[in-house]
């Protein structure tokens, strides 16, 4: 029984890593589509979302099978529960990437907004959070996982600043409204990806240590 359980746990880890790789690629392509105004990349992200959705369902089904067949306890049980949580967070991250791609496809057909926005810094931090959270999961590195939440505050602040800037410009020039709203939506989607990366990192800590750190202040300084 122990041998079969370990085999199934190894499969779950491998399957989740593959989904994580697909989601990270989708997020990076959606961001590139937004920055470089590329409709082809936006379309690619949208078209491949069904694959991530299918993977999410398959992993959840495998987790339920492991729980039913092996009735794992202690660290093995935490691992399976953690996989289910991370799996859900990754699927939602993929949905946010699709949202960004849809905004990018619209904005690629519009004139540039001409408003200075700190998208590059926001993108840099969000991509670092996703990469760090996934690396922490791959290596079951709780110390690395605990650094992710500390980066989220900067993303929130950039989003707030962007909202204020665009809100003021929309008051002055009503012709900018549609484009400004699209950029605000993309900013919100990036913020949500950052939140989900934080969730993944918190799930890693739970999987390894059994410690629930959600809703706590970051225990480590920012990287």
Backbone as a chain_set.jsonl record, in Angstrom:
{"seq": "XXXXXXXXXXXXXXXXXXXXXXXXXXXXXXXXXXXXXXXXXXXXXXXXXXXXXXXXXXXXXXXXXXXXXXXXXXXXXXXXXXXXXXXXXXXXXXXXXXXXXXXXXXXXXXXXXXXXXXXXXXXXXXXXXXXXXXXXXXXXXXXXXXXXXXXXXXXXXXXXXXXXXXXXXXXXXXXXXXXXXXXXXXXXXXXXXXXXXXXXXXXXXXXXXXXXXXXXXXXXXXX", "coords": {"N": [[0.826, -1.213, 0.0], [1.921, 1.26, 0.853], [3.85, 1.659, -1.086], [2.325, 1.974, -3.405], [0.901, 4.241, -2.719], [2.962, 6.157, -2.583], [3.729, 6.176, -5.234], [1.447, 7.282, -6.423], [1.413, 9.779, -5.195], [3.748, 10.861, -6.205], [3.013, 11.051, -8.861], [0.996, 12.992, -8.693], [2.5, 15.221, -7.903], [4.158, 15.561, -10.147], [2.229, 16.053, -12.148], [1.09, 18.423, -11.217], [3.236, 20.167, -11.345], [3.544, 20.322, -14.089], [1.187, 21.643, -14.832], [1.612, 24.041, -13.485], [3.781, 25.032, -14.953], [2.539, 25.465, -17.436], [0.679, 27.422, -16.75], [2.298, 29.52, -15.88], [3.585, 30.095, -18.295], [1.362, 30.927, -19.807], [0.603, 33.239, -18.401], [2.891, 34.834, -18.754], [2.889, 35.137, -21.542], [0.469, 36.48, -21.907], [1.015, 38.869, -20.603], [3.102, 39.792, -22.22], [1.669, 40.125, -24.583], [0.07, 42.261, -23.837], [1.944, 44.327, -23.297], [3.428, 44.507, -25.678], [1.476, 44.834, -27.515], [0.271, 42.688, -29.007], [-1.816, 40.837, -30.824], [-1.743, 38.209, -31.684], [-0.418, 36.704, -29.718], [-2.167, 37.109, -27.612], [-4.452, 35.774, -28.546], [-3.461, 33.191, -28.578], [-3.112, 32.593, -25.846], [-5.772, 32.652, -24.969], [-6.886, 30.585, -26.503], [-5.626, 28.301, -25.454], [-6.54, 27.973, -22.924], [-8.516, 26.116, -22.251], [-7.118, 23.743, -22.048], [-5.668, 23.989, -19.671], [-7.816, 24.104, -17.927], [-8.871, 21.5, -18.234], [-6.747, 19.975, -17.232], [-6.776, 20.803, -14.578], [-9.173, 19.674, -13.638], [-8.621, 16.935, -13.964], [-6.463, 16.553, -12.177], [-7.691, 17.14, -9.748], [-9.526, 15.026, -9.644], [-7.74, 12.879, -9.438], [-6.614, 13.426, -6.95], [-8.828, 13.007, -5.28], [-9.192, 10.287, -5.698], [-6.853, 9.281, -4.515], [-7.298, 9.984, -1.854], [-9.56, 8.442, -1.322], [-8.745, 5.773, -1.864], [-6.312, 5.332, -0.493], [-6.406, 6.618, 1.941], [-4.673, 8.632, 3.232], [-2.541, 9.959, 5.881], [-1.36, 12.476, 8.224], [1.602, 13.976, 7.055], [1.36, 13.106, 4.401], [-1.362, 13.354, 3.924], [-1.631, 16.135, 4.228], [-0.136, 16.878, 2.041], [-1.694, 15.996, -0.16], [-4.049, 17.489, 0.217], [-2.91, 20.01, 0.004], [-2.064, 19.937, -2.676], [-4.547, 19.952, -3.969], [-5.435, 22.524, -3.287], [-3.43, 24.2, -4.379], [-3.701, 23.464, -7.036], [-6.246, 24.492, -7.664], [-5.73, 27.229, -7.294], [-3.863, 27.668, -9.321], [-5.382, 27.182, -11.62], [-7.184, 29.3, -11.479], [-5.383, 31.362, -11.745], [-4.664, 30.977, -14.378], [-7.094, 31.722, -15.552], [-7.073, 34.461, -14.981], [-4.933, 35.213, -16.565], [-6.069, 34.833, -19.08], [-8.0, 36.845, -18.986], [-6.329, 39.111, -19.02], [-5.197, 38.75, -21.532], [-7.447, 39.121, -23.145], [-7.974, 41.831, -22.665], [-5.616, 42.83, -23.743], [-5.889, 42.136, -26.451], [-7.985, 43.821, -27.199], [-6.849, 46.382, -26.672], [-4.723, 46.389, -28.434], [-5.837, 47.103, -30.799], [-6.434, 49.715, -30.534], [-5.56, 53.255, -30.343], [-2.446, 54.203, -28.746], [-2.523, 54.844, -25.22], [-1.188, 56.96, -24.009], [-0.649, 57.771, -21.423], [1.384, 57.978, -18.598], [2.18, 55.038, -17.016], [2.953, 52.701, -14.425], [3.387, 50.073, -15.385], [5.477, 48.351, -16.137], [7.068, 47.938, -13.824], [5.17, 46.793, -12.138], [4.565, 44.44, -13.549], [7.068, 43.203, -13.46], [7.347, 42.618, -10.71], [5.107, 40.962, -10.251], [5.638, 38.776, -11.986], [7.953, 37.842, -10.746], [6.913, 37.041, -8.296], [5.23, 34.906, -9.071], [7.107, 33.14, -10.201], [8.761, 32.664, -7.966], [6.95, 31.521, -6.14], [6.268, 29.161, -7.509], [8.786, 27.951, -7.712], [9.258, 27.539, -5.001], [7.294, 25.66, -4.523], [8.114, 23.521, -6.178], [10.5, 22.771, -4.945], [9.668, 22.39, -2.397], [10.201, 24.392, -0.524], [9.989, 26.107, 2.237], [11.035, 28.41, 3.361], [11.635, 30.025, 1.17], [9.046, 30.222, 0.176], [7.812, 31.792, 2.122], [8.681, 34.323, 1.539], [7.171, 35.388, -0.466], [4.694, 36.661, 0.075], [5.479, 39.143, 1.077], [6.064, 40.65, -1.148], [3.705, 41.381, -2.225], [2.513, 43.717, -1.319], [3.701, 45.841, -2.702], [2.724, 45.479, -5.293], [-0.006, 45.948, -4.851], [0.1, 48.652, -4.15], [1.045, 49.87, -6.505], [-1.098, 49.308, -8.18], [-3.127, 50.806, -6.942], [-2.104, 53.387, -7.298], [-2.117, 53.53, -10.088], [-4.841, 53.377, -10.6], [-5.734, 55.808, -9.504], [-4.392, 57.653, -11.167], [-5.467, 57.066, -13.738], [-8.161, 57.461, -13.267], [-8.275, 60.222, -12.826], [-7.454, 61.154, -15.356], [-9.539, 60.227, -16.961], [-11.593, 61.829, -16.115], [-10.865, 64.214, -17.235], [-10.648, 63.72, -20.002], [-12.964, 62.265, -21.794], [-12.832, 60.57, -23.967], [-10.902, 58.754, -23.474], [-11.905, 56.801, -21.898], [-12.764, 54.051, -22.466], [-10.329, 52.771, -23.151], [-8.825, 53.329, -20.878], [-10.274, 51.981, -18.902], [-9.872, 49.37, -19.774], [-7.126, 49.099, -19.308], [-7.108, 49.434, -16.536], [-8.547, 47.166, -15.81], [-6.771, 45.172, -16.647], [-4.676, 45.738, -14.91], [-5.901, 45.116, -12.496], [-6.266, 42.376, -12.884], [-3.604, 41.523, -12.923], [-2.952, 42.12, -10.294], [-4.585, 40.25, -9.036], [-3.355, 37.883, -9.889], [-0.988, 38.116, -8.49], [-2.018, 37.881, -5.89], [-2.901, 35.231, -6.001], [-0.517, 33.891, -6.43], [0.614, 34.346, -3.962], [-1.165, 32.816, -2.452], [-0.461, 30.229, -3.378], [2.143, 30.048, -2.399], [1.626, 30.144, 0.346], [0.232, 27.767, 0.567], [2.263, 25.94, 0.129], [3.747, 26.186, 2.485], [1.874, 25.149, 4.26], [1.669, 22.504, 3.265], [4.206, 21.457, 3.836], [4.936, 22.164, 6.511], [2.568, 22.111, 7.911], [1.511, 24.431, 8.801], [-0.717, 27.066, 8.961], [-0.615, 30.002, 7.379], [-2.075, 31.905, 6.161], [-3.603, 35.094, 5.886], [-1.962, 36.191, 7.748], [0.561, 38.605, 8.637], [3.435, 39.104, 6.556], [6.169, 36.973, 7.266], [8.724, 37.242, 6.603], [11.281, 39.406, 5.273], [11.016, 41.393, 2.258], [12.18, 40.127, -0.878]], "CA": [[0.0, 0.0, 0.0], [2.786, 2.432, 0.947], [4.516, 1.817, -2.377], [1.333, 2.496, -4.34], [0.61, 5.615, -2.312], [4.077, 7.013, -2.998], [3.644, 6.3, -6.696], [0.37, 8.223, -6.752], [1.835, 11.106, -4.753], [4.737, 11.326, -7.183], [2.263, 11.435, -10.06], [0.338, 14.267, -8.411], [3.514, 16.277, -7.916], [4.571, 15.779, -11.53], [1.118, 16.657, -12.886], [0.919, 19.8, -10.764], [4.359, 20.943, -11.891], [3.268, 20.571, -15.504], [0.173, 22.699, -14.889], [2.267, 25.278, -13.085], [4.569, 25.508, -16.086], [1.607, 25.976, -18.45], [0.074, 28.663, -16.25], [3.331, 30.565, -15.923], [3.761, 30.46, -19.702], [0.186, 31.684, -20.223], [0.681, 34.571, -17.793], [3.966, 35.59, -19.409], [2.451, 35.489, -22.898], [-0.58, 37.497, -21.796], [1.701, 40.118, -20.267], [3.808, 40.236, -23.417], [0.651, 40.605, -25.522], [-0.356, 43.576, -23.366], [3.036, 45.296, -23.416], [3.869, 44.632, -27.07], [0.286, 45.038, -28.347], [0.293, 41.568, -29.938], [-3.066, 40.082, -30.831], [-1.479, 36.784, -31.902], [-0.139, 36.092, -28.42], [-3.415, 37.149, -26.841], [-5.297, 34.691, -29.05], [-2.851, 31.919, -28.172], [-3.436, 32.387, -24.437], [-7.212, 32.36, -24.877], [-7.152, 29.283, -27.116], [-5.053, 27.203, -24.691], [-7.061, 27.952, -21.551], [-9.266, 24.87, -22.026], [-6.17, 22.694, -21.669], [-5.415, 24.175, -18.239], [-9.05, 23.71, -17.23], [-8.951, 20.031, -18.237], [-5.725, 19.476, -16.311], [-7.235, 21.069, -13.215], [-10.186, 18.672, -13.299], [-7.967, 15.631, -13.851], [-5.683, 16.506, -10.936], [-8.642, 17.052, -8.64], [-10.046, 13.656, -9.618], [-6.68, 12.003, -8.931], [-6.513, 13.676, -5.51], [-9.96, 12.335, -4.633], [-8.91, 8.851, -5.747], [-5.834, 8.989, -3.499], [-7.953, 10.072, -0.547], [-10.489, 7.319, -1.162], [-8.079, 4.469, -1.929], [-5.18, 5.171, 0.428], [-6.699, 7.269, 3.221], [-3.39, 9.102, 3.786], [-2.588, 10.696, 7.146], [-0.214, 13.33, 8.554], [2.223, 14.763, 5.983], [0.817, 12.689, 3.104], [-2.684, 13.971, 3.803], [-1.406, 17.565, 3.977], [0.349, 17.037, 0.673], [-2.82, 15.86, -1.095], [-4.899, 18.666, 0.391], [-2.162, 21.129, -0.567], [-2.133, 19.83, -4.141], [-5.883, 20.395, -4.39], [-5.502, 23.97, -3.136], [-2.552, 24.808, -5.382], [-4.314, 23.178, -8.327], [-7.31, 25.469, -7.85], [-5.12, 28.555, -7.448], [-3.234, 27.742, -10.642], [-6.442, 27.306, -12.631], [-7.688, 30.672, -11.398], [-4.326, 32.195, -12.307], [-4.831, 30.859, -15.82], [-8.244, 32.547, -15.925], [-6.644, 35.867, -14.95], [-4.103, 35.411, -17.759], [-7.005, 34.985, -20.194], [-8.57, 38.19, -18.878], [-5.309, 40.059, -19.491], [-5.086, 38.565, -22.978], [-8.617, 39.753, -23.767], [-7.726, 43.283, -22.63], [-4.521, 43.104, -24.67], [-6.427, 42.052, -27.813], [-8.745, 45.053, -27.43], [-5.964, 47.551, -26.675], [-3.863, 46.334, -29.613], [-6.564, 47.709, -31.916], [-6.704, 51.105, -30.173], [-4.372, 54.113, -30.257], [-1.816, 54.178, -27.424], [-3.228, 55.671, -24.248], [-0.439, 58.199, -23.804], [-0.636, 58.114, -20.0], [2.482, 57.251, -17.951], [1.745, 54.041, -16.037], [4.083, 51.903, -13.943], [3.098, 48.675, -15.685], [6.688, 47.54, -16.202], [7.447, 47.523, -12.469], [4.139, 45.874, -11.654], [4.777, 43.17, -14.243], [8.307, 42.616, -12.934], [7.106, 42.062, -9.377], [4.156, 39.845, -10.368], [6.334, 37.629, -12.563], [8.863, 37.321, -9.721], [6.1, 36.335, -7.307], [4.796, 33.631, -9.646], [8.275, 32.277, -10.325], [9.208, 32.283, -6.626], [5.961, 30.601, -5.564], [6.395, 27.864, -8.179], [10.066, 27.369, -7.283], [9.066, 27.064, -3.631], [6.509, 24.428, -4.606], [8.946, 22.465, -6.774], [11.527, 22.35, -3.987], [9.054, 22.345, -1.067], [11.069, 25.311, 0.213], [9.102, 26.998, 2.984], [11.697, 29.704, 3.568], [11.398, 30.783, -0.061], [7.607, 30.483, 0.088], [7.432, 32.852, 3.048], [9.089, 35.64, 1.021], [6.284, 35.833, -1.554], [3.682, 37.594, 0.562], [6.055, 40.47, 1.279], [6.113, 41.386, -2.409], [2.345, 41.702, -2.673], [2.173, 45.098, -0.965], [4.132, 46.748, -3.778], [1.766, 45.324, -6.388], [-1.229, 46.651, -4.443], [0.346, 50.097, -4.188], [1.109, 50.285, -7.918], [-2.468, 49.262, -8.698], [-3.845, 51.972, -6.405], [-1.591, 54.582, -7.964], [-2.584, 53.49, -11.467], [-6.266, 53.694, -10.562], [-5.882, 57.246, -9.282], [-3.93, 58.353, -12.368], [-6.42, 56.886, -14.834], [-9.421, 58.083, -12.881], [-8.134, 61.658, -13.065], [-7.403, 61.411, -16.807], [-10.871, 59.994, -17.52], [-12.403, 63.014, -15.817], [-10.445, 65.287, -18.135], [-10.845, 63.343, -21.41], [-13.9, 61.135, -21.836], [-12.48, 59.669, -25.067], [-9.949, 57.756, -22.983], [-12.554, 55.927, -20.916], [-12.728, 52.628, -22.817], [-8.957, 52.281, -23.051], [-8.4, 53.411, -19.484], [-10.933, 50.891, -18.181], [-9.189, 48.129, -20.162], [-5.858, 49.056, -18.582], [-7.425, 49.198, -15.131], [-8.929, 45.756, -15.683], [-5.532, 44.395, -16.746], [-3.963, 45.959, -13.655], [-6.604, 44.329, -11.474], [-5.969, 40.969, -13.139], [-2.238, 41.305, -12.451], [-3.034, 42.113, -8.84], [-5.164, 38.967, -8.641], [-2.322, 36.861, -10.085], [-0.095, 38.256, -7.338], [-2.718, 37.295, -4.743], [-2.938, 33.776, -6.164], [0.856, 33.425, -6.195], [0.74, 34.332, -2.504], [-1.892, 31.625, -1.989], [0.353, 29.046, -3.678], [3.252, 30.031, -1.44], [1.063, 29.775, 1.65], [-0.112, 26.343, 0.506], [3.52, 25.197, 0.275], [4.062, 26.165, 3.917], [0.94, 24.192, 4.865], [2.014, 21.153, 2.835], [5.458, 20.992, 4.441], [4.992, 22.36, 7.956], [1.26, 22.038, 8.54], [1.29, 25.742, 9.403], [-1.61, 27.913, 8.164], [-0.127, 31.376, 7.534], [-2.956, 32.813, 5.434], [-4.118, 36.243, 6.626], [-0.963, 36.736, 8.667], [1.561, 39.487, 8.026], [4.597, 38.361, 6.064], [7.125, 36.684, 8.33], [10.069, 37.446, 6.084], [11.403, 40.642, 4.498], [10.902, 41.253, 0.808], [13.407, 39.738, -1.582]], "C": [[0.855, 1.256, 0.0], [3.464, 2.716, -0.389], [3.564, 2.435, -3.394], [0.973, 3.943, -4.002], [1.712, 6.55, -2.783], [4.08, 7.226, -4.505], [2.595, 7.332, -7.076], [0.717, 9.641, -6.321], [2.859, 11.7, -5.721], [4.05, 11.78, -8.47], [1.6, 12.792, -9.864], [1.329, 15.416, -8.475], [3.932, 16.607, -9.349], [3.478, 16.493, -12.315], [0.937, 18.122, -12.5], [2.041, 20.693, -11.287], [4.122, 21.273, -13.36], [2.219, 21.668, -15.676], [0.782, 24.038, -14.509], [3.08, 25.883, -14.205], [3.675, 26.117, -17.177], [1.012, 27.32, -18.029], [1.083, 29.803, -16.286], [3.557, 31.037, -17.359], [2.583, 31.302, -20.198], [0.229, 33.104, -19.667], [1.739, 35.425, -18.473], [3.565, 36.014, -20.824], [1.372, 36.57, -22.872], [0.034, 38.86, -21.491], [2.436, 40.67, -21.481], [2.837, 40.781, -24.459], [0.191, 42.007, -25.146], [0.71, 44.631, -23.631], [3.397, 45.571, -24.87], [2.716, 44.784, -28.051], [0.193, 43.955, -29.437], [-0.98, 40.735, -29.814], [-2.829, 38.59, -30.986], [-1.193, 36.067, -30.583], [-1.381, 36.054, -27.548], [-4.323, 35.987, -27.252], [-4.774, 33.32, -28.612], [-3.185, 31.586, -26.718], [-4.894, 31.966, -24.275], [-7.513, 30.95, -25.387], [-6.696, 28.113, -26.243], [-5.617, 27.092, -23.271], [-7.832, 26.67, -21.254], [-8.361, 23.736, -21.572], [-5.861, 22.776, -20.169], [-6.638, 23.76, -17.432], [-9.174, 22.186, -17.142], [-7.951, 19.435, -17.249], [-6.159, 19.656, -14.858], [-8.244, 20.022, -12.76], [-9.546, 17.299, -13.099], [-7.177, 15.499, -12.561], [-6.601, 16.394, -9.729], [-9.201, 15.634, -8.521], [-9.006, 12.684, -9.06], [-6.494, 12.178, -7.43], [-7.624, 12.948, -4.752], [-9.767, 10.822, -4.626], [-7.893, 8.456, -4.667], [-6.456, 9.006, -2.109], [-8.852, 8.86, -0.297], [-9.772, 5.978, -1.049], [-7.05, 4.26, -0.829], [-5.435, 5.744, 1.822], [-5.417, 7.757, 3.903], [-3.589, 9.893, 5.071], [-1.342, 11.58, 7.242], [0.312, 14.067, 7.327], [1.686, 14.386, 4.606], [-0.566, 13.301, 2.878], [-2.545, 15.461, 3.523], [-0.956, 17.795, 2.552], [-0.807, 16.979, -0.315], [-3.744, 17.068, -1.007], [-4.221, 19.901, -0.21], [-2.182, 21.121, -2.08], [-3.482, 20.324, -4.65], [-5.997, 21.916, -4.323], [-4.655, 24.675, -4.187], [-3.139, 24.641, -6.779], [-5.407, 24.193, -8.65], [-6.755, 26.87, -8.062], [-4.494, 28.718, -8.837], [-4.28, 27.902, -11.747], [-6.995, 28.719, -12.644], [-6.661, 31.658, -11.945], [-4.388, 32.161, -13.836], [-5.999, 31.689, -16.32], [-7.878, 34.028, -15.944], [-5.761, 36.179, -16.16], [-4.984, 35.596, -18.996], [-7.63, 36.379, -20.18], [-7.597, 39.241, -19.398], [-5.177, 39.972, -21.011], [-6.251, 39.222, -23.711], [-8.477, 41.272, -23.775], [-6.648, 43.656, -23.644], [-5.013, 43.096, -26.119], [-7.216, 43.315, -28.161], [-7.809, 46.249, -27.584], [-5.048, 47.574, -27.891], [-4.513, 46.993, -30.821], [-6.861, 49.195, -31.686], [-5.427, 51.933, -30.23], [-3.753, 54.004, -28.863], [-2.492, 55.174, -26.483], [-2.516, 56.999, -23.998], [-0.432, 58.679, -22.367], [0.485, 57.308, -19.341], [1.958, 56.325, -16.846], [2.941, 53.161, -15.666], [3.854, 50.412, -14.172], [4.354, 47.812, -15.644], [7.116, 47.049, -14.818], [6.442, 46.523, -11.905], [4.336, 44.486, -12.26], [6.003, 42.449, -13.686], [8.069, 41.939, -11.589], [6.172, 40.855, -9.455], [4.84, 38.611, -10.94], [7.298, 37.009, -11.555], [8.094, 36.54, -8.67], [5.67, 34.968, -7.813], [5.959, 32.65, -9.709], [8.737, 31.771, -8.956], [8.254, 31.278, -5.99], [6.089, 29.216, -6.192], [7.707, 27.178, -7.819], [9.951, 26.805, -5.872], [8.284, 25.757, -3.623], [7.344, 23.269, -5.134], [9.899, 21.889, -5.73], [10.992, 22.17, -2.571], [9.88, 23.182, -0.087], [10.2, 26.328, 0.954], [9.732, 28.37, 3.232], [11.485, 30.6, 2.352], [9.923, 31.156, -0.172], [7.199, 31.662, 0.957], [7.855, 34.238, 2.573], [8.071, 36.22, 0.045], [5.296, 36.89, -1.081], [4.201, 39.0, 0.743], [6.122, 41.305, 0.016], [4.75, 41.921, -2.826], [1.962, 43.147, -2.383], [2.558, 46.075, -2.069], [3.18, 46.683, -4.967], [0.479, 46.081, -6.075], [-1.057, 48.162, -4.552], [0.404, 50.612, -5.617], [-0.288, 50.311, -8.519], [-3.274, 50.468, -8.209], [-3.414, 53.253, -7.1], [-2.08, 54.68, -9.404], [-4.064, 53.86, -11.55], [-6.478, 55.198, -10.4], [-5.487, 58.046, -10.515], [-4.958, 58.277, -13.489], [-7.776, 57.507, -14.508], [-9.385, 59.59, -13.156], [-8.138, 61.978, -14.559], [-8.759, 61.194, -17.455], [-11.805, 61.162, -17.242], [-12.13, 64.14, -16.814], [-10.808, 64.987, -19.589], [-11.711, 62.084, -21.474], [-13.579, 60.149, -22.955], [-11.517, 58.563, -24.628], [-10.612, 56.648, -22.161], [-12.417, 54.447, -21.251], [-11.333, 52.042, -22.666], [-8.466, 52.285, -21.604], [-9.009, 52.283, -18.656], [-10.259, 49.555, -18.505], [-7.857, 47.996, -19.426], [-6.082, 48.809, -17.087], [-7.798, 47.735, -14.875], [-7.695, 44.858, -15.741], [-4.711, 44.525, -15.47], [-4.582, 45.138, -12.528], [-6.318, 42.841, -11.65], [-4.554, 40.62, -12.688], [-2.197, 41.251, -10.926], [-3.583, 40.779, -8.336], [-4.155, 37.825, -8.836], [-1.334, 36.909, -8.925], [-0.722, 37.636, -6.093], [-2.693, 35.763, -4.81], [-1.55, 33.169, -5.992], [1.131, 33.362, -4.697], [0.028, 33.121, -1.919], [-1.073, 30.357, -2.19], [1.487, 28.93, -2.675], [2.77, 29.615, -0.056], [0.701, 28.291, 1.697], [1.132, 25.464, 0.647], [3.889, 25.078, 1.753], [3.147, 25.169, 4.636], [1.327, 22.756, 4.531], [3.207, 20.606, 3.615], [5.397, 21.027, 5.963], [3.659, 22.159, 8.669], [0.864, 23.341, 9.199], [0.416, 26.585, 8.471], [-1.204, 29.366, 8.394], [-0.995, 32.375, 6.784], [-3.529, 33.863, 6.388], [-3.158, 36.76, 7.686], [-0.08, 37.723, 7.919], [2.733, 38.647, 7.59], [5.628, 38.186, 7.183], [8.561, 36.904, 7.886], [10.113, 38.776, 5.346], [11.287, 40.366, 3.032], [12.235, 40.86, 0.218], [13.876, 40.907, -2.436]], "O": [[0.582, 2.204, -0.737], [3.632, 3.873, -0.775], [3.953, 3.318, -4.157], [0.767, 4.766, -4.894], [1.431, 7.619, -3.324], [4.393, 8.313, -4.991], [2.827, 8.164, -7.954], [0.359, 10.602, -7.002], [2.831, 12.895, -6.015], [4.453, 12.766, -9.087], [1.634, 13.641, -10.754], [1.029, 16.468, -9.039], [4.045, 17.775, -9.72], [3.759, 17.431, -13.061], [0.663, 18.964, -13.355], [1.805, 21.851, -11.632], [4.456, 22.364, -13.821], [2.343, 22.521, -16.555], [0.498, 25.055, -15.142], [3.077, 27.099, -14.397], [4.008, 27.147, -17.763], [0.861, 28.231, -18.843], [0.751, 30.922, -16.678], [3.702, 32.233, -17.609], [2.779, 32.276, -20.925], [-0.075, 34.061, -20.379], [1.513, 36.605, -18.739], [3.872, 37.127, -21.25], [1.364, 37.467, -23.715], [-0.377, 39.876, -22.05], [2.4, 41.872, -21.742], [3.128, 41.768, -25.135], [-0.05, 42.844, -26.016], [0.404, 45.711, -24.135], [3.642, 46.715, -25.253], [2.927, 44.854, -29.262], [0.057, 44.26, -30.622], [-1.186, 40.026, -28.829], [-3.612, 37.784, -30.484], [-1.672, 34.955, -30.359], [-1.618, 35.081, -26.832], [-4.891, 35.303, -26.401], [-5.551, 32.412, -28.314], [-3.501, 30.441, -26.394], [-5.203, 31.035, -23.532], [-8.293, 30.214, -24.783], [-7.306, 27.045, -26.281], [-5.213, 26.216, -22.507], [-7.806, 26.185, -20.122], [-8.779, 22.869, -20.804], [-5.8, 21.754, -19.485], [-6.512, 23.137, -16.377], [-9.54, 21.649, -16.097], [-8.275, 18.5, -16.516], [-5.941, 18.783, -14.018], [-8.179, 19.539, -11.63], [-9.896, 16.582, -12.161], [-7.212, 14.451, -11.916], [-6.321, 15.641, -8.797], [-9.33, 15.106, -7.417], [-9.345, 11.774, -8.302], [-6.248, 11.208, -6.713], [-7.379, 12.346, -3.707], [-10.135, 10.151, -3.662], [-8.049, 7.436, -3.996], [-6.168, 8.138, -1.285], [-8.893, 8.324, 0.81], [-10.148, 5.14, -0.23], [-6.919, 3.16, -0.292], [-4.744, 5.386, 2.776], [-5.11, 7.342, 5.021], [-4.667, 10.43, 5.32], [-0.405, 11.452, 6.455], [-0.462, 14.721, 6.628], [1.567, 15.246, 3.733], [-0.894, 13.715, 1.766], [-3.258, 16.0, 2.676], [-1.338, 18.781, 1.922], [-0.896, 17.817, -1.212], [-4.172, 17.608, -2.027], [-4.871, 20.729, -0.848], [-2.304, 22.173, -2.708], [-3.546, 21.036, -5.652], [-6.592, 22.531, -5.208], [-5.106, 25.635, -4.813], [-3.084, 25.555, -7.602], [-5.485, 24.695, -9.771], [-7.247, 27.615, -8.909], [-4.59, 29.783, -9.447], [-4.083, 28.665, -12.693], [-7.249, 29.276, -13.713], [-7.024, 32.673, -12.54], [-4.191, 33.178, -14.501], [-5.918, 32.295, -17.388], [-8.322, 34.768, -16.823], [-5.83, 37.275, -16.717], [-4.68, 36.42, -19.859], [-7.773, 37.016, -21.224], [-7.988, 40.152, -20.128], [-5.059, 40.991, -21.691], [-6.065, 39.812, -24.775], [-8.814, 41.927, -24.761], [-6.755, 44.677, -24.324], [-4.611, 43.939, -26.92], [-7.127, 43.818, -29.281], [-7.956, 47.039, -28.517], [-4.636, 48.644, -28.338], [-3.826, 47.395, -31.759], [-7.462, 49.852, -32.535], [-4.328, 51.381, -30.171], [-4.466, 53.738, -27.896], [-2.971, 56.222, -26.915], [-3.157, 58.031, -23.799], [-0.231, 59.867, -22.112], [0.54, 56.089, -19.501], [1.367, 56.783, -15.868], [3.822, 52.91, -16.488], [4.091, 49.591, -13.286], [4.313, 46.675, -15.174], [7.483, 45.886, -14.654], [6.818, 45.534, -11.276], [4.278, 43.479, -11.553], [5.977, 41.238, -13.467], [8.533, 40.823, -11.357], [6.413, 39.84, -8.801], [4.642, 37.508, -10.431], [7.447, 35.788, -11.51], [8.557, 35.501, -8.2], [5.733, 33.982, -7.078], [5.829, 31.487, -9.326], [9.065, 30.594, -8.803], [8.687, 30.303, -5.375], [6.026, 28.208, -5.488], [7.742, 25.961, -7.64], [10.476, 25.731, -5.577], [8.563, 24.859, -2.829], [7.288, 22.163, -4.597], [10.081, 20.675, -5.643], [11.743, 21.841, -1.653], [10.208, 22.743, 1.015], [9.731, 27.298, 0.359], [9.025, 29.375, 3.303], [11.191, 31.787, 2.489], [9.589, 32.272, -0.568], [6.335, 32.449, 0.571], [7.426, 35.237, 3.151], [8.103, 37.417, -0.242], [5.087, 37.896, -1.757], [3.448, 39.961, 0.583], [6.224, 42.529, 0.085], [4.654, 42.805, -3.677], [1.174, 43.74, -3.119], [1.827, 47.027, -2.343], [2.867, 47.706, -5.577], [-0.063, 46.775, -6.936], [-1.964, 48.866, -4.994], [-0.132, 51.681, -5.911], [-0.628, 51.221, -9.274], [-4.016, 51.076, -8.98], [-4.241, 54.096, -7.447], [-2.415, 55.762, -9.885], [-4.484, 54.572, -12.462], [-7.313, 55.788, -11.086], [-6.164, 59.01, -10.873], [-5.284, 59.286, -14.115], [-8.454, 58.023, -15.397], [-10.354, 60.158, -13.66], [-8.752, 62.957, -14.983], [-9.106, 61.899, -18.403], [-12.7, 61.453, -18.035], [-13.021, 64.905, -17.184], [-11.225, 65.881, -20.325], [-11.231, 60.977, -21.232], [-14.014, 58.998, -22.897], [-11.342, 57.564, -25.327], [-9.96, 55.678, -21.777], [-11.994, 53.664, -20.401], [-11.166, 50.951, -22.121], [-7.779, 51.363, -21.166], [-8.336, 51.697, -17.808], [-10.093, 48.71, -17.625], [-7.501, 46.909, -18.973], [-5.333, 48.065, -16.455], [-7.415, 47.148, -13.863], [-7.585, 43.898, -14.978], [-4.121, 43.551, -15.0], [-3.876, 44.544, -11.714], [-6.146, 42.124, -10.664], [-4.327, 39.545, -12.133], [-1.489, 40.428, -10.345], [-3.108, 40.242, -7.336], [-4.111, 36.899, -8.027], [-0.893, 35.87, -8.433], [-0.046, 36.947, -5.329], [-2.49, 35.091, -3.799], [-1.415, 32.062, -5.47], [1.797, 32.445, -4.217], [0.539, 32.473, -1.006], [-0.993, 29.512, -1.298], [1.762, 27.846, -2.161], [3.426, 28.831, 0.63], [0.844, 27.64, 2.731], [1.065, 24.374, 1.215], [4.29, 24.012, 2.219], [3.594, 24.433, 5.516], [1.317, 21.888, 5.404], [3.219, 19.439, 4.008], [5.755, 20.056, 6.63], [3.622, 22.048, 9.895], [-0.017, 23.364, 10.058], [0.775, 26.793, 7.312], [-1.421, 29.906, 9.478], [-0.69, 33.567, 6.767], [-3.888, 33.567, 7.528], [-3.499, 37.67, 8.442], [0.01, 37.671, 6.692], [3.006, 37.599, 8.174], [5.917, 39.114, 7.938], [9.496, 36.773, 8.675], [9.087, 39.232, 4.841], [11.441, 39.225, 2.597], [13.291, 41.214, 0.743], [14.895, 40.803, -3.118]]}, "num_chains": 1, "name": "protein.A"}
